[in-house]
Amino acid sequence: MHLDVLVFSAHPDDAELSMGGTIALLSKNNLKVGLIDLSKGELGTRGTAETRQREAFNAAIILKSALRENLEIPDGNIMLTKENLLKVIMTIRKYRPKIVFAPYMNDRHPDHIDASNLVKRAVFYSGLAKIKTFDREVPQNHFRPEKIFYFMQTFTFEPSFIVDISETFEQKMKAIQCYETQFHNPKSIEPETFISSPEFLNYIRSRAEFYGFQIHKKYGEPFFSEEKIELNLMSLINKNI
C-alpha cells in the first residue's frame, strides 16, 4: 500500500500531541496517512508497553489514519545505527509517501532529537539505489519523499507554516485522551509526571489557540521546513474572490 504521508515519532502519543489535528484533517480530505512509532515507550514512568500499544491503536482509529506500526526500536536508544537506519529506510520504501513528518531537531527529550536525526538521514538515504533493502526477501526499489517537515513538541521554534486545525481540534483531543495511562486521570495511582498534570492538557489547547491566532483561526499546529516552500499566490487570491 502506498501512502500520501508518513508521520514518524519517537513514542506512542507524540504524533497526537504534536500534529493530531493535521493528521485528522489530512485523513478527512481522503489522504492516506500512516503513523510510525519508532519505540513502544517502554521506559515511560506510567503505563506499560502493552497498554500504550492499545491506546495508540485506539487513537489511530479516532484520527482515521490508514495504518499504525511500531518499529520496536528500544526506548531510550533511538540512535543513528545501521540497524535502526535500515528499519526506517525499509518503511519509507514500503509505503513511498510524498511527505514525511518527523520531530523537530531540538527538544527537551533526547529521544525526540535522535528520532529527528534518524528520520532525516533515512529520508535521504532511501533515495540511494546502492543501499539495498528487502521486504519479505523481495528487493525494494529506492525512493525519496518529496518533502520532510518537522512538528513541534516541547521546545518551540519559528514556524515555516501553520495548519488550520479548527475543524479537527476536538478530534485531536479525543485521540490524546485515549492515552489514559499517560495523561491526567484523577483515578490513577501512578506517579505524577511532566505530562500527567491537568495543566499539560490545558497547555496543548492554549498552544493550539496561540498558533491559530497567528493565522486568524481558532486552532493551529506549527511546522518547520529546512527548505523554502513555494506559495501558489493565484490559488490564494482565487480562494478569497
N, C-alpha and C positions, 0 to 999 in steps of 0.2 A: 504494500500500500504506500503510495506517495502522499506526502503531506504538504500543506502550504507553509506551515510554521512549526518549528520545534522550540520548546522552552526548556532549557537546561537549568536545574537548580541543585544546590548542594544537598538540601534536605527536603523531605516532605513538609509542606506548608509554606516554603519560601516563595513559590510561584504565586500562590493565592494571595499572600500578604503584599507582594510587590506589584503584581500585574493581573490579579484575578479579574478585575473589571475588563481589561483589554482582552484577555482570553475569552471571556463570555461574549464580548462584543464581536470578536472575530468569528466565533462559532455561530453566533446569531446571524451573521452575514454569510453563512454557508461555506466558510473556510475551514479546512481540516487542521486542527491544532493538536499536536502531540506534546505531552508533558513527560519529561525525562528527569527523574530524581537520581542523582549520582550516588547517594548513600541512603541507608534506611534510617538515619538519625538515631542510631542505637546508643550513642553516648549522651543523649538528651537526659536531663535531670528527671523529667516527668514522663510517664508512659513507658512503653516498650516498642521495640521494632515492629512487633506484631500488631499492636494497637494502632500505631501510626500508619501502618500499611493499610489497614481497614479504613481509617479516617481519610487517607489520601484518595482511595478509590471512591469513597462517598463524595468527597469534594469534587473530584473529576466529573462525576455524574452531574452534579449541580451546575458546573461550568460548561457541561456538554462538550467536553474535549473528545477528540476522536480516539485517543488511547492514552494510557499512562503506564510507564515502565520504570523499573528501578535497575540501575546498572550494578548495584551491590558493591560499590567501592567502599572500603572501610571508612566509617565516620571518623573524622579527625585525621584522615590520611588521604585526602583528595589531592594527592601530589601529582606533579608532572612527571610520571613514569611512563615507560614504553607501554606497559600493560594497560594502564588507565587511558593513555592517549589512543591506543588502538580500539578500546571499547567505545570511545566517543566517535572516532572516525567511522567505525562499522555502523554505528547508529545513524550517523548523518548520511552515509552512502545507502543505507537500507531505505530510509524514508525520503531522502532527496528534497528537503524543504527549500523553499525560495528564501525564507527569512529564519534566522536563528536568534533567539533571545538568551542572554546569559547574565549573571550577576555583574554589577559594576565592579571595576578592578580595585577599588579601595573600600574597605568596610571594617566594622568592629570585629567581625568574626573571621578568623584566618581561613576557615573552610570556604567562605564566600570569595575571598581573594584567590585562593587556589583553584576554585571552580572556574572563575573568570579566566585565569591564565590557561587552564587546561582546555576549555572550550574554544578560546580564541586560536590556540595552536591547532586544535583538531579541525576547525573550520578551514584553515589554510591548507593543512597537510592532506585533508580529504580530497583536495583537488589535484594532488600529485599522483600521476599514473604509476610511478615506480614504487609507490608504497602499496604493497599487495595485502588485501584483506579478503576474507571468505565468510559467507553466510551459509551455514549448513553445508560446508565443503564446496559451495559454488562461488567462483571468483566474483568479487564485486567490482563494478565499474567506478572509476574515480568521479568525483562530483564535488563541486564547491557552491554553497549557497550564495545568493546574490548579496545579501546584507547580514551583518551581525549588529544587533542593538543590545544595549545594556540597561537592566532595570535597577531601580533604587531599592536598597534595603535599609540599613541603619544610617550610614553616613550619606549626607545629601551632596548634590552636585548641581551645576547649572545645566538644565535640560537642553538637549538639542531639539526636542519636540515633546508635546504633551498630548495625550489621547483623552478625549472627552468620554468619560465613562458614566455620565449621569444616568443613563438608562439601564446600566448593569451594575451599579454600585451595590445595591442591596443583594444582588445575586452573589457578588464577591464576598460580602459579609456572611451570607449563609454558608458559603464554601469554607470560609475561615472557621466558622463555628462548628464545622464537622470535627475539628481537632479538639475534642472535649478534654483530652488529657493535657493539652499544651497551653490553652488559654483560660481565661478566668472562668472558674467553676466553683461557686460557693460551697458545693457539696464535697469538693476534693479535699483529701487529707495529705496530698503530696506537697513537697517543699515549694515555696514560692520562688519564682524565677523572674528574670527581666521581662518576659513576655506574658506571664500569667496574671499580672495585676489588671484590674479593670481599666486603669489609666492607659495601658498599652493599646487596647482596642479603641479607646477614645482618641488616642494619637493617630491611629490608622485612619479614622474618619476625618480628623482635623487636617491631616496631611492631604488627603484627597480633596477636601474643601479648599485648602490653600492653593493647590495646583490647578484646581478647577477655576478658581478666581482669576488666575493668571491668563486664562483663555476665555474669560467671561462665561463660564459654565458652572454648574453646581459642583461636579466632581471631576477630577483629572488624575491621570497617572503619568509621571515623568520618565523620560528615557534619554539615553545618551548615545550618540554616534560619533565614532572617531573620524568617519568620512563625512564630507559635505553631503547634504540632502537636497535634491532638486525640488523646487516648488513649481507646480503647474499653476501659473498665475491665471491663465484663462479659465481653468476649471473653477478656481476660487471666485473669479468675477462672475461667471455664469451662474454659480450657485446662489449668489446674492442678488441676481437680477429679478 
